[in-house]
Amino acid sequence: MIKSKLKSLSLAVALALAPATVKANTNKPNVQQVKTTKPNRDIQKPNLEQRINSYENKFEKHVILDKKITYNTKWWEYLIYIPLAYATTVLWHESGHAVVAKAFGYKEIKLMPPNFKKGYILSVQAKMPTKPTTLETDIFAGSGVAFTTLGNVALTTLLRHDAVPKKLRPFVATTSLMMMLDRWRYVLTSAKNHFFYKSYKGDDIDMIISNHYKSKRGKDIAYGVLTGLTLLEMGLRYEEIKYLVYTIIGREEKVERNEIYVRATPIYSGAMLNVSGNFDENKLLK
């Protein structure tokens, strides 16, 4: 009897509380429904693993070349190199005339002192036993620039093969450049004097051209062609001129090779960047 009364009482209490429970549930969000709106991690797992594998296979290598340029020649050294190189070039030029004069059997070969009124610093004079032929005159007149041209080639070759002591390299390069410019200077100066000073005669280039072209038109054409070829040669030998100038000023370029290895590995909310290699952190951050 007591059991039946307790059962009926519990049933009555349950019936009395049932409306309130339903009402309370209607005011709260459905917990099950809210959970379904969140991303499913089980679905994203395969995608994340695939991304990690793809990024780990992409291992990038970067090479950074760091150039350091220094200039080792002091300003006061130019005051020594330039006059000495110019004097060496002049003496070598005149030695060419003297050697050829000796080979042709000329007598009383003399090295004459500077004569600024006539426009030369040094000159070679020789007594010719007989009247020279046109070929002898051409060879004698062109022997000076021929010697300086050979000297330029020889000195530049020694420099390129590191056959010159380091302390003498700027002076040797200055002398080589002076010898290179010697023939160009003669040609361009002679052409200028021909076109602008009609009464000018006597230098080495004018002597050679006058031996073969007597008319003014012929000389004009010869000087024009010779000037054009000289300018073309100057352009073609630009790299050699650049090399000599860099050697004169003592320009040294050191290149450091820095290798950087970069790998990006994604994590849940971003990516992790791994950097390794031989590099300077301060320069890299700049």
C-alpha positions in Angstrom: 0.0 0.0 0.0 2.8 2.3 0.9 4.6 1.4 -2.4 1.6 2.3 -4.5 1.2 5.6 -2.7 4.9 6.5 -3.3 4.5 5.6 -7.0 1.4 7.7 -7.4 3.1 10.6 -5.6 6.2 10.5 -7.8 4.0 10.4 -10.9 2.1 13.4 -9.7 5.3 15.4 -9.1 6.7 14.5 -12.5 3.5 15.6 -14.2 3.6 18.9 -12.2 7.2 19.7 -13.2 6.9 18.7 -16.9 5.6 22.0 -18.3 8.2 24.0 -16.5 11.0 21.8 -17.9 9.8 22.2 -21.4 9.5 26.0 -21.0 13.0 26.3 -19.6 14.4 24.3 -22.5 12.8 26.5 -25.1 14.7 29.5 -23.7 18.1 27.9 -24.0 19.9 27.1 -27.2 20.1 23.6 -28.5 23.4 22.3 -27.3 23.5 19.6 -29.9 22.8 22.2 -32.6 25.6 24.5 -31.5 28.1 21.7 -31.6 27.4 20.9 -35.1 28.3 24.4 -36.3 31.9 24.1 -35.0 34.6 22.8 -37.5 35.2 19.1 -37.4 38.8 18.5 -36.6 38.7 15.0 -37.9 37.8 16.2 -41.4 40.7 18.8 -41.4 43.4 16.4 -40.2 44.1 14.8 -43.6 44.3 18.3 -45.2 46.8 19.5 -42.6 49.0 16.5 -43.1 48.9 16.9 -46.8 49.9 20.6 -46.5 52.8 19.7 -44.1 54.1 17.0 -46.5 53.9 19.4 -49.5 55.8 22.2 -47.7 58.5 19.9 -46.4 59.2 18.8 -50.0 59.7 22.4 -51.0 63.2 23.2 -49.7 64.4 26.5 -51.2 68.0 27.5 -51.6 69.0 31.1 -52.0 72.5 32.4 -52.8 73.5 36.0 -51.8 76.7 37.4 -53.2 78.2 40.1 -50.9 80.6 42.4 -52.7 83.3 44.3 -50.9 85.3 46.9 -53.0 88.4 48.5 -51.7 90.8 51.0 -53.3 94.4 50.5 -52.2 96.3 53.3 -54.1 96.9 56.4 -52.1 96.5 59.9 -53.7 100.1 60.8 -53.3 101.2 57.7 -55.2 99.7 59.1 -58.4 102.1 62.0 -58.1 104.9 59.5 -58.5 103.4 57.0 -60.9 102.1 59.4 -63.6 105.4 61.4 -64.2 107.5 58.2 -64.1 105.2 56.3 -66.4 105.1 59.2 -68.9 108.9 59.5 -68.9 109.2 55.8 -69.4 106.8 55.9 -72.3 108.7 58.8 -74.0 112.0 57.1 -73.6 110.7 53.8 -74.9 109.1 55.6 -77.9 112.4 57.3 -78.8 114.3 54.1 -78.2 112.2 52.6 -81.0 113.5 55.3 -83.4 117.0 54.8 -82.3 117.0 51.0 -82.7 115.6 51.3 -86.2 118.1 54.0 -87.1 120.9 51.7 -85.9 119.5 48.8 -87.9 119.5 50.9 -91.1 123.1 51.9 -90.5 122.4 55.6 -89.8 125.3 57.6 -88.2 125.5 60.0 -85.3 122.3 58.9 -83.6 121.5 61.4 -80.9 118.7 61.8 -78.3 117.8 65.5 -78.4 116.7 67.4 -75.3 113.2 68.9 -75.0 112.1 71.6 -77.4 108.8 73.0 -76.4 108.7 75.5 -79.3 108.7 72.7 -81.8 106.3 70.7 -79.6 108.3 67.7 -78.5 109.9 66.6 -75.2 112.5 64.2 -76.6 113.5 63.3 -80.2 116.1 61.2 -82.0 118.2 62.6 -84.7 120.4 60.6 -87.0 122.6 61.3 -90.0 121.5 59.3 -93.1 124.4 58.2 -95.4 122.1 58.1 -98.4 118.7 59.3 -99.2 116.3 56.8 -97.5 113.6 55.0 -99.5 109.9 55.5 -98.8 109.8 52.2 -96.9 112.7 53.1 -94.7 111.1 56.4 -93.9 107.8 54.8 -93.0 109.5 52.2 -90.8 111.6 54.9 -89.1 108.7 57.2 -88.5 106.4 54.4 -87.2 108.9 52.6 -85.1 108.2 54.9 -82.0 104.5 54.0 -81.8 105.2 50.4 -82.8 107.5 50.1 -79.8 105.0 51.6 -77.4 102.3 49.3 -78.8 104.4 46.3 -78.2 105.3 47.6 -74.7 101.6 48.0 -73.9 100.8 44.4 -74.9 103.8 43.0 -73.0 103.0 44.9 -69.8 99.3 44.1 -69.8 100.1 40.4 -70.4 102.4 40.4 -67.4 99.8 42.0 -65.3 97.1 39.5 -66.3 99.3 36.6 -65.5 100.2 38.0 -62.1 103.9 38.2 -63.0 104.3 41.7 -61.5 104.9 42.2 -57.7 101.8 43.7 -56.0 103.6 47.0 -55.0 104.6 47.6 -58.6 101.3 46.8 -60.2 99.9 50.3 -60.2 103.0 51.8 -61.8 103.2 49.1 -64.4 99.5 49.5 -65.2 100.0 53.3 -65.5 102.9 52.8 -67.9 101.0 50.3 -70.0 98.0 52.7 -70.3 100.4 55.5 -71.3 101.9 53.3 -74.0 98.5 52.3 -75.2 97.5 56.0 -75.5 100.7 57.0 -77.2 99.7 55.8 -80.7 96.2 57.1 -80.4 97.5 60.5 -79.2 99.8 60.7 -82.3 97.0 59.8 -84.7 94.4 62.1 -83.3 96.8 65.0 -82.7 98.1 64.7 -86.3 94.6 64.5 -87.7 93.6 67.6 -85.7 96.6 69.5 -86.9 96.0 68.4 -90.5 92.3 69.6 -90.6 92.7 72.8 -88.5 96.3 73.9 -89.2 97.1 73.6 -92.9 100.8 74.5 -92.6 101.5 71.8 -90.1 104.1 69.2 -91.0 106.6 67.0 -89.5 105.3 64.5 -86.9 105.6 60.7 -87.4 102.0 60.1 -88.7 102.1 63.1 -91.1 105.4 61.9 -92.5 104.0 58.4 -93.3 100.8 59.8 -94.9 102.7 62.5 -96.9 104.9 59.8 -98.4 101.9 58.1 -99.9 99.4 60.9 -100.5 100.4 64.1 -102.1 97.1 65.7 -102.8 95.0 67.4 -100.1 92.0 65.2 -100.9 94.1 62.0 -100.5 95.4 63.2 -97.2 91.9 64.0 -96.0 90.6 60.5 -96.8 93.7 58.9 -95.2 93.3 60.9 -92.0 89.6 60.3 -91.9 90.0 56.5 -92.3 92.8 56.4 -89.8 90.9 58.4 -87.2 87.8 56.2 -87.7 89.9 53.0 -87.2 91.5 54.5 -84.1 88.2 55.4 -82.5 86.9 51.9 -83.3 89.9 50.3 -81.7 89.4 52.5 -78.6 85.9 51.1 -78.3 86.9 47.5 -78.8 89.6 47.7 -76.2 87.3 49.2 -73.5 87.6 46.2 -71.2 91.4 46.4 -71.3 91.3 50.1 -70.5 88.9 49.3 -67.6 91.2 46.6 -66.3 94.3 48.9 -66.4 92.4 51.8 -64.7 91.2 49.4 -61.9 94.7 48.2 -61.5 96.1 51.7 -61.3 93.7 52.8 -58.5 94.2 49.5 -56.7 90.6 48.4 -56.9 90.0 45.0 -55.4 86.6 43.3 -55.4 86.0 40.4 -53.0 82.8 38.4 -53.4 81.5 36.4 -50.4 79.1 33.6 -51.3 76.4 33.2 -48.7 74.0 30.2 -49.0 70.6 30.3 -47.2 68.3 27.4 -47.0 64.6 28.2 -46.3 61.8 25.8 -45.4 58.3 26.8 -44.5 56.3 24.3 -42.3 52.6 25.2 -41.7 51.2 24.8 -38.2 47.6 24.9 -37.1 47.2 28.8 -37.2 50.1 29.8 -39.4 53.5 28.7 -40.6 57.0 28.1 -39.2 59.9 29.4 -41.2 63.2 27.5 -40.8 66.4 29.4 -42.1 69.9 27.9 -42.1 73.2 28.4 -43.9 76.4 30.5 -43.8 75.2 34.1 -43.6 75.5 37.2 -41.3 72.3 37.6 -39.3 72.8 41.4 -39.0 73.0 41.8 -42.8 70.1 39.5 -43.4 67.9 41.4 -41.0 68.7 44.7 -42.7 
